Amino acid sequence: MWNAAPVGDQWVPPVCPCCACLTGGGTCPVCFWTDDGQGDADADVVRGGANGDLSLAHARLNYAVYGASHPRYQDMVRPPRPEERR
């Protein structure tokens, strides 16, 4: 599933690099971005793989506009749960 990180006395899941919800690791159910290790330093790079022709920067823009990393995923995502919000 995901690798939790200790934060104080709690274990917190990684942050999704696209939607910033606490669902990171694997494919995010909130935005449908697949975490491939890409971050701010290379957000404009298209890596291919599970995210296809999307850069992280483009996926973030899509999430802001469509609520999903790509418009084609709008029917596959869900709103973040309260515990997933930052």
N, C-alpha and C positions, 0 to 999 in steps of 0.2 A: 504494500500500500504506500505509505509515505514514511519518511524518516522524521520523527518528531525531534524537536530540539528543546532542551531545558530552558525555561524562563522562570527564574525564581523557583517556586515549589511546583510549578506546572510544566507539563509537556505540551508544546505548541507545534502544530503542523507547519510545514514551510508555507511561505506566502506565494501564491500564484504570481508569476512575473507579469501576467497580462492584466488580470482584474484586481490584483492585490488582496484577494480574499485568502483566508487561512485554509486553503484546500490544495496547496501545491503538492507536487509529486504525482506523476502520472498525468492523466487527462482531467482537467478541472471540470466539475459538473456545473459550475456557474458560468464559465465563458467558453469551455470546450477547447482551450489551449492545452497542448501537450508539453509539459515541462521538459525541455531538452537541455537545460543548463544555460540557456541564453539569458542575458541580463542587460542592464543599461549600457554597458560598455560596447556591446555589439548589437544593440536593438534594431539597427537599420539593415542588418545582414539577413539575407534570405538563406536559411540553412537547408531547406528542403526537408526530407524525412517526414515525420508525422504531421508537421504543420504545413506541408506543401509549399506553395509559392508565397507564403506570408512571412514577413519579418515581424518581429515582436512589436516594433513601433506601429506597423500597419494593423496588427491584431488589436493593439491597445486603442487605436482610433476606431476600429470597427466595434469594439466593446462599448466605447462611449456613445456611438451612434446607434448600433443595432442591439446591444445587450448580449453580443456573442463575438467571439474572435473572428468570425466570418459570417456574413449574412446567411449562408446556407445552413448554419448551425442554430439558428434562432429557435427552431422547434425542439432542439435537443438539450437546451440549457434550462436552468432553474434559478430563481432568486437565491441570493446567499442566505443561509440560516443565521440567526443572531450570533451564534458562537463563531461563525466564519468571518464576521465583519471585523475590521480593524478600527 
